[in-house]
Amino acid sequence: MKIKNFLEEKNYLVLIILALSMLSLTFIIRMIQSQPILIGEQAYSNLIQAQSLGPQINEPYVFLISNLGRIIGLYAASIVVALIFCLGSAALLFAFCEKLTNTYEAWIISLIFISSPAFIFMFVFSSAYSLYIFLILLAGYLLSCNKKAKIAAGVILMFLSLQGLILLLLISLILVYYLIKSENKRGYAFLLAIVLFLGVVSNYYIEPEPRILLQDIFTDSVTDFGALLGLGVFNIFLALLGIFSTWKNKKKYGLLHGFVLVLILVMILYKINLSVYLNLIFSFFAAKGLINFVKKKWQLKILKELTVLLVICGLLFSSFSYIKRVSSKYPDQDTIKALKKLNDFEKGIVLSHDSNYPLIKYYTGFSVFEQKDISEQIFQSRDYYKTTQMLNSSNITYILVDNRMKQNLVWNKEEQGLLFLFRNNQTFHKIIDMQAVQVWEFIPLNISIEV
């Protein structure tokens, strides 16, 4: 069977298998390397919250992990919840795009989407983005169905409006699209008004999930330049090609062009990483760009086939390069072993970089020192008296240092700041020494002993 014939048939099972294969590559690599499955501090922050979280409307993702965790365990639940929503998003995108276009284009859009770094990020880092993308796609699909489905979509959109201003902006754009395109303008206008009211009011009472901020628009939003959450260069190239190829058809695609511009402007002006949301529209335009590119007449057929192959290989290269990079991300096995060893010692307060704190809390249950201004002074000070005084007054018992901290996260030179003071083995007793992480116990010399 030719590929084109296959792409003209519905086959959700194949789509799910392809998406699952793409998502599982990172976990397979980490398991082969004997590394912990969950990646990133946010995943462990979710686990800590899930251990004691009640039904809070601003933490739906963590709430789901908490409840499923009672059955299969929190660690497994963190993986399973993200997997369900990612696979569900792939299936919904295919169904939604098929309604808007046709089966062939729906396949191209879906394949570009499931191979994108932003899609992989949602699962690998067990991110709440997976839930929000799923609900956005579900609401969009239901809005294109019957009246009862539209009511369900309205409920979903009202719920999403409570999750912060970024989601409020996104669902407002969706409703504006349907308001302009649909004949039932009064209904969509009424729903938009409710959504805006709920979103604006709730913003003063509900704290949204922490946003991923950009330091540099290019390096922090393009995965080929090192971004963890971003878009691949070839995805961007194809999306731009699709935007230009549909530019003349303003009646059909003008609103989508405008939405892309709005999201990019918000990213630039407010330095908020919206790559995971922008990826939905970019996947659509990237498919348009690839399809229009293939349809063009070429004098040399072999040159056309080689060029298309190069583009497809570029998309896959961006994805596999991203998978390889995130597969080696924090935490590593040494960190987990060190924390399990630390758990055998007497409980105390641990000082480290704040990115280590969720992991420390999850694996040891120890308290952590979270006053960043004092932490920074301790890390950078070479004054023995001043440093020990701060450690003593802060009741800090243990200091955990990993290789990331020594490689520009905290220090950029050997024996800089606190690293120099560690040479005093009477005050700083190294209790754990591994290749990637070390732990010192702080023992003040001025402790008076009562007889």
C-alpha positions as a Markdown table, in Angstrom:
| # | Residue | x | y | z |
|---|---|---|---|---|
| 1 | Met | 0.0 | 0.0 | 0.0 |
| 2 | Lys | 1.3 | 3.4 | -0.9 |
| 3 | Ile | 1.9 | 5.9 | 1.9 |
| 4 | Lys | -0.6 | 8.4 | 0.3 |
| 5 | Asn | -3.3 | 5.7 | 0.3 |
| 6 | Phe | -2.6 | 4.9 | 3.9 |
| 7 | Leu | -2.8 | 8.6 | 4.9 |
| 8 | Glu | -6.2 | 8.7 | 3.4 |
| 9 | Glu | -7.6 | 6.2 | 5.9 |
| 10 | Lys | -8.6 | 6.6 | 9.5 |
| 11 | Asn | -6.5 | 4.5 | 11.9 |
| 12 | Tyr | -6.4 | 5.8 | 15.4 |
| 13 | Leu | -4.6 | 2.6 | 16.7 |
| 14 | Val | -1.6 | 3.3 | 14.4 |
| 15 | Leu | -1.6 | 6.9 | 15.4 |
| 16 | Ile | -1.6 | 6.0 | 19.1 |
| 17 | Ile | 1.2 | 3.4 | 18.6 |
| 18 | Leu | 3.3 | 6.0 | 16.8 |
| 19 | Ala | 2.8 | 8.6 | 19.5 |
| 20 | Leu | 3.5 | 6.1 | 22.2 |
| 21 | Ser | 6.7 | 5.0 | 20.4 |
| 22 | Met | 7.9 | 8.6 | 20.2 |
| 23 | Leu | 7.1 | 9.3 | 23.8 |
| 24 | Ser | 8.6 | 6.1 | 25.2 |
| 25 | Leu | 12.1 | 6.6 | 23.6 |
| 26 | Thr | 13.3 | 8.9 | 26.4 |
| 27 | Phe | 12.2 | 6.6 | 29.1 |
| 28 | Ile | 13.7 | 3.5 | 27.4 |
| 29 | Ile | 17.1 | 5.3 | 27.1 |
| 30 | Arg | 16.9 | 6.3 | 30.8 |
| 31 | Met | 16.0 | 2.8 | 31.9 |
| 32 | Ile | 18.9 | 1.4 | 29.9 |
| 33 | Gln | 21.2 | 3.8 | 31.6 |
| 34 | Ser | 19.7 | 2.9 | 35.0 |
| 35 | Gln | 18.6 | 6.5 | 35.5 |
| 36 | Pro | 15.4 | 7.6 | 37.3 |
| 37 | Ile | 12.4 | 7.8 | 35.0 |
| 38 | Leu | 10.9 | 11.2 | 36.0 |
| 39 | Ile | 12.9 | 14.2 | 34.8 |
| 40 | Gly | 13.0 | 17.8 | 36.1 |
| 41 | Glu | 12.2 | 19.4 | 39.4 |
| 42 | Gln | 8.6 | 20.3 | 38.5 |
| 43 | Ala | 7.7 | 16.6 | 38.3 |
| 44 | Tyr | 8.9 | 16.1 | 41.8 |
| 45 | Ser | 7.2 | 19.3 | 43.0 |
| 46 | Asn | 4.0 | 17.8 | 41.7 |
| 47 | Leu | 4.7 | 14.6 | 43.6 |
| 48 | Ile | 5.2 | 16.4 | 46.9 |
| 49 | Gln | 2.0 | 18.4 | 46.4 |
| 50 | Ala | 0.1 | 15.3 | 45.4 |
| 51 | Gln | 1.0 | 13.6 | 48.8 |
| 52 | Ser | -1.1 | 16.1 | 50.7 |
| 53 | Leu | -3.2 | 17.9 | 48.1 |
| 54 | Gly | -7.0 | 18.4 | 48.6 |
| 55 | Pro | -9.4 | 19.2 | 45.8 |
| 56 | Gln | -8.1 | 22.6 | 44.6 |
| 57 | Ile | -9.4 | 24.0 | 41.4 |
| 58 | Asn | -6.1 | 25.6 | 40.5 |
| 59 | Glu | -4.2 | 22.3 | 40.7 |
| 60 | Pro | -6.2 | 19.9 | 38.6 |
| 61 | Tyr | -3.2 | 18.1 | 37.2 |
| 62 | Val | -1.7 | 17.4 | 40.6 |
| 63 | Phe | -5.1 | 16.5 | 42.0 |
| 64 | Leu | -5.4 | 13.8 | 39.3 |
| 65 | Ile | -2.0 | 12.4 | 40.2 |
| 66 | Ser | -2.9 | 12.4 | 43.9 |
| 67 | Asn | -6.1 | 10.4 | 43.3 |
| 68 | Leu | -4.7 | 8.0 | 40.8 |
| 69 | Gly | -1.6 | 7.6 | 43.1 |
| 70 | Arg | -3.8 | 6.0 | 45.8 |
| 71 | Ile | -4.3 | 3.1 | 43.4 |
| 72 | Ile | -1.0 | 2.7 | 41.5 |
| 73 | Gly | 1.4 | 4.9 | 43.5 |
| 74 | Leu | 2.3 | 8.6 | 43.0 |
| 75 | Tyr | 5.4 | 8.0 | 41.0 |
| 76 | Ala | 3.6 | 5.7 | 38.5 |
| 77 | Ala | 0.6 | 8.0 | 38.5 |
| 78 | Ser | 2.8 | 11.0 | 37.5 |
| 79 | Ile | 3.8 | 9.0 | 34.4 |
| 80 | Val | 0.5 | 7.5 | 33.5 |
| 81 | Val | -1.5 | 10.8 | 33.8 |
| 82 | Ala | 0.8 | 12.6 | 31.4 |
| 83 | Leu | 0.8 | 9.6 | 29.0 |
| 84 | Ile | -3.1 | 9.5 | 28.9 |
| 85 | Phe | -3.4 | 13.2 | 28.2 |
| 86 | Cys | -0.6 | 13.2 | 25.6 |
| 87 | Leu | -2.1 | 10.2 | 23.7 |
| 88 | Gly | -5.6 | 11.7 | 24.1 |
| 89 | Ser | -4.3 | 15.0 | 22.6 |
| 90 | Ala | -2.9 | 13.2 | 19.6 |
| 91 | Ala | -6.2 | 11.4 | 18.9 |
| 92 | Leu | -8.3 | 14.6 | 19.5 |
| 93 | Leu | -6.0 | 16.6 | 17.2 |
| 94 | Phe | -6.5 | 14.1 | 14.4 |
| 95 | Ala | -10.3 | 14.0 | 14.9 |
| 96 | Phe | -10.5 | 17.8 | 15.0 |
| 97 | Cys | -8.3 | 18.4 | 12.0 |
| 98 | Glu | -10.2 | 15.8 | 10.0 |
| 99 | Lys | -13.4 | 17.8 | 10.6 |
| 100 | Leu | -11.7 | 21.0 | 9.5 |
| 101 | Thr | -9.8 | 19.6 | 6.5 |
| 102 | Asn | -9.6 | 15.9 | 5.4 |
| 103 | Thr | -8.0 | 12.6 | 6.6 |
| 104 | Tyr | -4.9 | 13.1 | 4.6 |
| 105 | Glu | -4.1 | 16.6 | 6.1 |
| 106 | Ala | -5.2 | 15.4 | 9.5 |
| 107 | Trp | -2.5 | 12.7 | 9.3 |
| 108 | Ile | 0.2 | 15.1 | 8.3 |
| 109 | Ile | -0.7 | 17.6 | 11.0 |
| 110 | Ser | -0.9 | 14.8 | 13.7 |
| 111 | Leu | 2.5 | 13.3 | 12.6 |
| 112 | Ile | 4.2 | 16.7 | 12.8 |
| 113 | Phe | 2.6 | 17.3 | 16.2 |
| 114 | Ile | 3.6 | 14.0 | 17.8 |
| 115 | Ser | 7.1 | 14.2 | 16.6 |
| 116 | Ser | 7.6 | 17.8 | 17.9 |
| 117 | Pro | 9.8 | 18.5 | 20.9 |
| 118 | Ala | 7.0 | 20.4 | 22.6 |
| 119 | Phe | 4.8 | 17.3 | 22.5 |
| 120 | Ile | 7.6 | 15.2 | 23.9 |
| 121 | Phe | 8.2 | 17.8 | 26.6 |
| 122 | Met | 4.6 | 17.4 | 28.0 |
| 123 | Phe | 5.1 | 13.8 | 28.7 |
| 124 | Val | 8.8 | 13.5 | 29.6 |
| 125 | Phe | 8.6 | 16.3 | 32.2 |
| 126 | Ser | 5.1 | 15.2 | 33.4 |
| 127 | Ser | 3.8 | 18.6 | 32.8 |
| 128 | Ala | 0.3 | 20.1 | 33.4 |
| 129 | Tyr | 0.6 | 21.4 | 29.9 |
| 130 | Ser | -0.6 | 17.9 | 28.8 |
| 131 | Leu | -3.9 | 18.3 | 30.6 |
| 132 | Tyr | -4.4 | 21.8 | 29.2 |
| 133 | Ile | -3.6 | 20.9 | 25.6 |
| 134 | Phe | -6.0 | 17.9 | 25.9 |
| 135 | Leu | -8.8 | 20.1 | 27.3 |
| 136 | Ile | -8.2 | 22.8 | 24.7 |
| 137 | Leu | -8.4 | 20.2 | 21.9 |
| 138 | Leu | -11.5 | 18.6 | 23.5 |
| 139 | Ala | -13.3 | 21.9 | 23.8 |
| 140 | Gly | -12.4 | 22.8 | 20.2 |
| 141 | Tyr | -13.7 | 19.5 | 18.9 |
| 142 | Leu | -16.9 | 19.7 | 20.9 |
| 143 | Leu | -17.6 | 23.2 | 19.6 |
| 144 | Ser | -17.7 | 21.8 | 16.1 |
| 145 | Cys | -20.4 | 19.2 | 17.1 |
| 146 | Asn | -24.0 | 19.4 | 18.2 |
| 147 | Lys | -25.7 | 21.7 | 20.8 |
| 148 | Lys | -25.2 | 19.4 | 23.8 |
| 149 | Ala | -21.5 | 19.0 | 22.9 |
| 150 | Lys | -21.2 | 22.8 | 22.7 |
| 151 | Ile | -22.6 | 23.1 | 26.2 |
| 152 | Ala | -19.9 | 20.6 | 27.4 |
| 153 | Ala | -17.3 | 22.6 | 25.6 |
| 154 | Gly | -18.5 | 25.8 | 27.3 |
| 155 | Val | -18.1 | 24.1 | 30.7 |
| 156 | Ile | -14.5 | 23.0 | 29.8 |
| 157 | Leu | -13.6 | 26.5 | 28.6 |
| 158 | Met | -15.0 | 28.1 | 31.8 |
| 159 | Phe | -12.9 | 25.7 | 33.8 |
| 160 | Leu | -9.8 | 26.6 | 31.8 |
| 161 | Ser | -10.4 | 30.3 | 32.3 |
| 162 | Leu | -9.8 | 29.7 | 36.0 |
| 163 | Gln | -6.3 | 28.4 | 35.4 |
| 164 | Gly | -4.5 | 31.7 | 34.8 |
| 165 | Leu | -4.3 | 34.6 | 32.3 |
| 166 | Ile | -2.4 | 32.7 | 29.6 |
| 167 | Leu | -5.1 | 30.1 | 29.3 |
| 168 | Leu | -7.7 | 32.9 | 29.5 |
| 169 | Leu | -6.0 | 34.5 | 26.5 |
| 170 | Leu | -5.9 | 31.2 | 24.5 |
| 171 | Ile | -9.6 | 30.3 | 25.1 |
| 172 | Ser | -10.6 | 33.9 | 24.3 |
| 173 | Leu | -8.9 | 33.6 | 21.0 |
| 174 | Ile | -10.7 | 30.3 | 20.3 |
| 175 | Leu | -14.1 | 31.8 | 21.1 |
| 176 | Val | -13.3 | 34.9 | 19.0 |
| 177 | Tyr | -12.6 | 32.5 | 16.1 |
| 178 | Tyr | -15.9 | 30.7 | 16.5 |
| 179 | Leu | -17.7 | 34.0 | 17.1 |
| 180 | Ile | -16.6 | 35.3 | 13.8 |
| 181 | Lys | -16.9 | 32.1 | 11.8 |
| 182 | Ser | -20.2 | 30.9 | 13.3 |
| 183 | Glu | -23.8 | 32.0 | 12.6 |
| 184 | Asn | -24.7 | 31.7 | 16.3 |
| 185 | Lys | -22.8 | 34.9 | 17.3 |
| 186 | Arg | -25.0 | 35.6 | 20.3 |
| 187 | Gly | -24.3 | 32.3 | 22.0 |
| 188 | Tyr | -20.5 | 32.6 | 21.5 |
| 189 | Ala | -20.5 | 36.2 | 22.6 |
| 190 | Phe | -22.3 | 35.3 | 25.8 |
| 191 | Leu | -19.9 | 32.4 | 26.5 |
| 192 | Leu | -16.9 | 34.7 | 25.8 |
| 193 | Ala | -18.3 | 37.3 | 28.3 |
| 194 | Ile | -18.7 | 34.6 | 31.0 |
| 195 | Val | -15.2 | 33.3 | 30.4 |
| 196 | Leu | -13.6 | 36.7 | 30.5 |
| 197 | Phe | -15.5 | 37.5 | 33.7 |
| 198 | Leu | -14.5 | 34.3 | 35.4 |
| 199 | Gly | -10.9 | 34.5 | 34.3 |
| 200 | Val | -10.4 | 38.1 | 35.4 |
| 201 | Val | -12.0 | 37.6 | 38.8 |
| 202 | Ser | -10.3 | 34.3 | 39.5 |
| 203 | Asn | -6.9 | 35.8 | 38.7 |
| 204 | Tyr | -7.1 | 37.7 | 42.0 |
| 205 | Tyr | -7.9 | 34.6 | 44.1 |
| 206 | Ile | -6.2 | 31.7 | 42.4 |
| 207 | Glu | -2.5 | 31.3 | 41.9 |
| 208 | Pro | -1.8 | 29.7 | 38.5 |
| 209 | Glu | 0.9 | 27.1 | 37.9 |
| 210 | Pro | 4.4 | 28.6 | 37.7 |
| 211 | Arg | 5.2 | 29.9 | 34.2 |
| 212 | Ile | 8.3 | 29.1 | 32.2 |
| 213 | Leu | 9.9 | 32.4 | 31.5 |
| 214 | Leu | 12.3 | 33.3 | 28.7 |
| 215 | Gln | 15.7 | 34.9 | 29.1 |
| 216 | Asp | 16.3 | 34.9 | 25.4 |
| 217 | Ile | 13.5 | 34.5 | 22.8 |
| 218 | Phe | 15.7 | 32.3 | 20.5 |
| 219 | Thr | 17.8 | 30.2 | 22.8 |
| 220 | Asp | 14.9 | 29.5 | 25.2 |
| 221 | Ser | 12.2 | 28.7 | 22.6 |
| 222 | Val | 14.1 | 26.8 | 19.9 |
| 223 | Thr | 15.1 | 23.3 | 21.0 |
| 224 | Asp | 17.9 | 23.1 | 18.5 |
| 225 | Phe | 19.5 | 26.1 | 20.3 |
| 226 | Gly | 19.2 | 24.3 | 23.7 |
| 227 | Ala | 15.7 | 25.1 | 24.9 |
| 228 | Leu | 13.9 | 22.4 | 27.0 |
| 229 | Leu | 10.5 | 23.7 | 26.0 |
| 230 | Gly | 10.4 | 25.0 | 22.5 |
| 231 | Leu | 10.0 | 24.3 | 18.8 |
| 232 | Gly | 12.4 | 22.6 | 16.4 |
| 233 | Val | 14.0 | 24.7 | 13.6 |
| 234 | Phe | 12.4 | 22.6 | 10.9 |
| 235 | Asn | 9.0 | 22.9 | 12.5 |
| 236 | Ile | 9.4 | 26.7 | 12.5 |
| 237 | Phe | 10.7 | 26.6 | 8.9 |
| 238 | Leu | 7.7 | 24.5 | 7.7 |
| 239 | Ala | 5.2 | 26.6 | 9.7 |
| 240 | Leu | 6.5 | 29.8 | 8.1 |
| 241 | Leu | 6.3 | 28.2 | 4.7 |
| 242 | Gly | 2.7 | 27.2 | 5.5 |
| 243 | Ile | 1.9 | 30.8 | 6.7 |
| 244 | Phe | 3.3 | 32.3 | 3.5 |
| 245 | Ser | 1.5 | 29.8 | 1.3 |
| 246 | Thr | -1.8 | 30.6 | 2.9 |
| 247 | Trp | -1.2 | 34.3 | 3.1 |
| 248 | Lys | -3.4 | 35.2 | 0.1 |
| 249 | Asn | -6.4 | 33.3 | 1.5 |
| 250 | Lys | -7.1 | 35.8 | 4.3 |
| 251 | Lys | -10.8 | 34.9 | 4.4 |
| 252 | Lys | -10.0 | 31.3 | 5.5 |
| 253 | Tyr | -6.7 | 31.6 | 7.4 |
| 254 | Gly | -6.5 | 35.3 | 8.3 |
| 255 | Leu | -7.7 | 34.8 | 11.9 |
| 256 | Leu | -5.1 | 32.0 | 12.5 |
| 257 | His | -2.4 | 34.3 | 11.1 |
| 258 | Gly | -3.5 | 36.9 | 13.6 |
| 259 | Phe | -3.5 | 34.4 | 16.5 |
| 260 | Val | 0.1 | 33.4 | 15.7 |
| 261 | Leu | 1.1 | 37.0 | 15.7 |
| 262 | Val | -0.7 | 37.6 | 19.1 |
| 263 | Leu | 1.0 | 34.6 | 20.8 |
| 264 | Ile | 4.4 | 35.6 | 19.4 |
| 265 | Leu | 4.0 | 39.2 | 20.6 |
| 266 | Val | 3.0 | 38.0 | 24.1 |
| 267 | Met | 6.1 | 35.8 | 24.2 |
| 268 | Ile | 8.3 | 38.6 | 23.2 |
| 269 | Leu | 6.8 | 41.3 | 25.4 |
| 270 | Tyr | 6.2 | 39.3 | 28.5 |
| 271 | Lys | 8.9 | 36.7 | 28.0 |
| 272 | Ile | 6.5 | 33.8 | 28.7 |
| 273 | Asn | 7.2 | 30.6 | 27.0 |
| 274 | Leu | 4.1 | 29.7 | 25.0 |
| 275 | Ser | 5.8 | 27.1 | 22.7 |
| 276 | Val | 3.6 | 24.3 | 23.8 |
| 277 | Tyr | 0.4 | 26.2 | 22.8 |
| 278 | Leu | 2.0 | 27.7 | 19.7 |
| 279 | Asn | 3.0 | 24.2 | 18.6 |
| 280 | Leu | -0.7 | 23.4 | 17.9 |
| 281 | Ile | -1.0 | 26.2 | 15.3 |
| 282 | Phe | 2.5 | 25.7 | 14.0 |
| 283 | Ser | 1.8 | 22.0 | 13.4 |
| 284 | Phe | -1.2 | 23.0 | 11.3 |
| 285 | Phe | 0.7 | 25.5 | 9.2 |
| 286 | Ala | 3.8 | 23.2 | 9.0 |
| 287 | Ala | 1.5 | 20.5 | 7.5 |
| 288 | Lys | 0.1 | 23.1 | 5.0 |
| 289 | Gly | 3.6 | 24.1 | 4.1 |
| 290 | Leu | 4.8 | 20.6 | 3.6 |
| 291 | Ile | 1.7 | 19.7 | 1.5 |
| 292 | Asn | 2.0 | 22.8 | -0.7 |
| 293 | Phe | 5.7 | 22.1 | -1.1 |
| 294 | Val | 5.0 | 18.5 | -2.3 |
| 295 | Lys | 2.2 | 19.7 | -4.7 |
| 296 | Lys | 4.5 | 22.1 | -6.5 |
| 297 | Lys | 5.6 | 21.1 | -9.9 |
| 298 | Trp | 9.3 | 20.2 | -10.2 |
| 299 | Gln | 11.3 | 19.8 | -13.4 |
| 300 | Leu | 13.3 | 17.0 | -11.8 |
| 301 | Lys | 11.2 | 14.5 | -9.8 |
| 302 | Ile | 14.3 | 13.1 | -8.1 |
| 303 | Leu | 15.2 | 16.5 | -6.8 |
| 304 | Lys | 11.7 | 17.0 | -5.4 |
| 305 | Glu | 11.8 | 13.6 | -3.6 |
| 306 | Leu | 15.3 | 14.3 | -2.2 |
| 307 | Thr | 14.2 | 17.7 | -0.9 |
| 308 | Val | 11.1 | 16.3 | 0.8 |
| 309 | Leu | 13.2 | 13.5 | 2.3 |
| 310 | Leu | 15.6 | 16.1 | 3.6 |
| 311 | Val | 12.8 | 18.1 | 5.3 |
| 312 | Ile | 11.3 | 14.9 | 6.9 |
| 313 | Cys | 14.8 | 13.9 | 8.1 |
| 314 | Gly | 15.2 | 17.4 | 9.5 |
| 315 | Leu | 12.0 | 17.1 | 11.5 |
| 316 | Leu | 13.1 | 13.7 | 12.8 |
| 317 | Phe | 16.6 | 14.8 | 13.5 |
| 318 | Ser | 15.3 | 17.7 | 15.7 |
| 319 | Ser | 13.1 | 15.3 | 17.6 |
| 320 | Phe | 15.7 | 12.6 | 18.1 |
| 321 | Ser | 18.3 | 15.2 | 19.0 |
| 322 | Tyr | 15.9 | 16.6 | 21.6 |
| 323 | Ile | 15.2 | 13.1 | 23.0 |
| 324 | Lys | 18.9 | 12.4 | 23.3 |
| 325 | Arg | 19.5 | 15.6 | 25.1 |
| 326 | Val | 16.6 | 15.3 | 27.7 |
| 327 | Ser | 17.5 | 11.7 | 28.3 |
| 328 | Ser | 20.6 | 12.8 | 30.1 |
| 329 | Lys | 18.8 | 15.5 | 32.1 |
| 330 | Tyr | 18.6 | 15.8 | 35.9 |
| 331 | Pro | 18.3 | 13.9 | 38.1 |
| 332 | Asp | 20.8 | 11.1 | 37.6 |
| 333 | Gln | 21.2 | 7.8 | 39.5 |
| 334 | Asp | 24.0 | 9.2 | 41.7 |
| 335 | Thr | 21.7 | 11.9 | 43.0 |
| 336 | Ile | 19.0 | 9.4 | 43.9 |
| 337 | Lys | 21.5 | 7.1 | 45.7 |
| 338 | Ala | 23.0 | 10.1 | 47.6 |
| 339 | Leu | 19.5 | 11.1 | 48.8 |
| 340 | Lys | 18.6 | 7.6 | 49.9 |
| 341 | Lys | 21.9 | 7.5 | 51.9 |
| 342 | Leu | 21.2 | 10.9 | 53.4 |
| 343 | Asn | 17.8 | 9.5 | 54.6 |
| 344 | Asp | 19.7 | 7.2 | 56.9 |
| 345 | Phe | 21.1 | 10.1 | 58.8 |
| 346 | Glu | 19.4 | 12.2 | 61.6 |
| 347 | Lys | 16.9 | 14.6 | 60.2 |
| 348 | Gly | 17.9 | 18.2 | 59.6 |
| 349 | Ile | 17.7 | 21.2 | 57.4 |
| 350 | Val | 19.4 | 20.8 | 54.0 |
| 351 | Leu | 21.0 | 23.7 | 52.0 |
| 352 | Ser | 21.4 | 23.3 | 48.3 |
| 353 | His | 20.4 | 24.9 | 45.0 |
| 354 | Asp | 16.6 | 25.4 | 45.0 |
| 355 | Ser | 16.2 | 23.1 | 41.9 |
| 356 | Asn | 17.3 | 20.2 | 44.2 |
| 357 | Tyr | 14.7 | 20.9 | 46.9 |
| 358 | Pro | 11.7 | 19.0 | 45.4 |
| 359 | Leu | 13.9 | 15.9 | 45.0 |
| 360 | Ile | 15.3 | 16.3 | 48.5 |
| 361 | Lys | 11.9 | 16.6 | 50.0 |
| 362 | Tyr | 10.5 | 13.7 | 48.0 |
| 363 | Tyr | 13.3 | 11.2 | 48.8 |
| 364 | Thr | 14.2 | 12.2 | 52.3 |
| 365 | Gly | 11.4 | 14.2 | 53.9 |
| 366 | Phe | 14.0 | 16.5 | 55.3 |
| 367 | Ser | 13.4 | 20.3 | 55.6 |
| 368 | Val | 15.2 | 22.6 | 53.1 |
| 369 | Phe | 16.5 | 26.1 | 53.5 |
| 370 | Glu | 14.6 | 28.3 | 51.1 |
| 371 | Gln | 15.8 | 31.8 | 51.9 |
| 372 | Lys | 17.5 | 32.6 | 48.6 |
| 373 | Asp | 19.2 | 35.8 | 49.6 |
| 374 | Ile | 20.9 | 34.1 | 52.6 |
| 375 | Ser | 21.7 | 31.0 | 50.5 |
| 376 | Glu | 23.4 | 33.1 | 47.9 |
| 377 | Gln | 25.6 | 34.8 | 50.6 |
| 378 | Ile | 26.6 | 31.4 | 52.1 |
| 379 | Phe | 27.5 | 29.9 | 48.7 |
| 380 | Gln | 29.7 | 32.9 | 47.7 |
| 381 | Ser | 31.4 | 33.7 | 51.0 |
| 382 | Arg | 34.9 | 32.6 | 51.8 |
| 383 | Asp | 34.8 | 34.2 | 55.2 |
| 384 | Tyr | 34.9 | 31.3 | 57.6 |
| 385 | Tyr | 33.4 | 33.2 | 60.6 |
| 386 | Lys | 30.6 | 34.9 | 58.7 |
| 387 | Thr | 29.7 | 31.7 | 56.8 |
| 388 | Thr | 29.5 | 29.5 | 59.9 |
| 389 | Gln | 27.5 | 32.1 | 61.8 |
| 390 | Met | 24.9 | 32.2 | 59.0 |
| 391 | Leu | 24.8 | 28.4 | 58.8 |
| 392 | Asn | 24.5 | 28.2 | 62.6 |
| 393 | Ser | 21.8 | 30.8 | 62.9 |
| 394 | Ser | 19.8 | 29.2 | 60.0 |
| 395 | Asn | 20.0 | 25.8 | 61.7 |
| 396 | Ile | 21.4 | 24.2 | 58.6 |
| 397 | Thr | 22.7 | 20.7 | 59.1 |
| 398 | Tyr | 23.6 | 19.4 | 55.7 |
| 399 | Ile | 24.9 | 20.9 | 52.5 |
| 400 | Leu | 24.2 | 19.1 | 49.2 |
| 401 | Val | 26.4 | 20.0 | 46.2 |
| 402 | Asp | 26.0 | 18.4 | 42.7 |
| 403 | Asn | 28.0 | 18.9 | 39.5 |
| 404 | Arg | 25.5 | 21.2 | 38.0 |
| 405 | Met | 26.1 | 23.6 | 40.9 |
| 406 | Lys | 29.8 | 23.6 | 40.2 |
| 407 | Gln | 29.3 | 24.1 | 36.5 |
| 408 | Asn | 27.9 | 27.7 | 36.5 |
| 409 | Leu | 24.6 | 27.0 | 38.3 |
| 410 | Val | 26.1 | 28.4 | 41.5 |
| 411 | Trp | 29.9 | 28.5 | 41.0 |
| 412 | Asn | 32.1 | 28.8 | 37.9 |
| 413 | Lys | 35.5 | 28.3 | 39.5 |
| 414 | Glu | 37.2 | 25.7 | 41.7 |
| 415 | Glu | 37.3 | 26.6 | 45.4 |
| 416 | Gln | 35.0 | 29.5 | 44.8 |
| 417 | Gly | 33.1 | 30.7 | 47.9 |
| 418 | Leu | 31.8 | 27.8 | 50.1 |
| 419 | Leu | 33.8 | 25.3 | 48.0 |
| 420 | Phe | 37.0 | 26.8 | 49.5 |
| 421 | Leu | 35.7 | 26.5 | 53.1 |
| 422 | Phe | 34.9 | 22.8 | 52.6 |
| 423 | Arg | 38.6 | 22.2 | 53.1 |
| 424 | Asn | 38.0 | 22.6 | 56.8 |
| 425 | Asn | 37.1 | 19.0 | 57.6 |
| 426 | Gln | 36.5 | 19.7 | 61.2 |
| 427 | Thr | 33.5 | 22.0 | 60.5 |
| 428 | Phe | 32.4 | 20.5 | 57.2 |
| 429 | His | 32.4 | 16.7 | 57.4 |
| 430 | Lys | 31.8 | 15.0 | 54.0 |
| 431 | Ile | 29.3 | 12.2 | 54.8 |
| 432 | Ile | 28.4 | 11.3 | 51.1 |
| 433 | Asp | 30.9 | 11.4 | 48.3 |
| 434 | Met | 29.7 | 10.3 | 44.8 |
| 435 | Gln | 30.8 | 11.2 | 41.4 |
| 436 | Ala | 27.9 | 13.6 | 40.6 |
| 437 | Val | 27.0 | 14.7 | 44.1 |
| 438 | Gln | 28.5 | 15.3 | 47.6 |
| 439 | Val | 26.9 | 16.0 | 51.0 |
| 440 | Trp | 28.6 | 17.7 | 53.9 |
| 441 | Glu | 27.4 | 17.8 | 57.5 |
| 442 | Phe | 27.9 | 21.1 | 59.2 |
| 443 | Ile | 29.4 | 20.7 | 62.6 |
| 444 | Pro | 29.9 | 24.1 | 64.5 |
| 445 | Leu | 33.1 | 24.1 | 66.5 |
| 446 | Asn | 31.7 | 26.6 | 69.1 |
| 447 | Ile | 29.1 | 24.2 | 70.5 |
| 448 | Ser | 29.3 | 24.1 | 74.3 |
| 449 | Ile | 28.8 | 20.7 | 75.9 |
| 450 | Glu | 27.1 | 20.6 | 79.3 |
| 451 | Val | 28.4 | 18.0 | 81.7 |
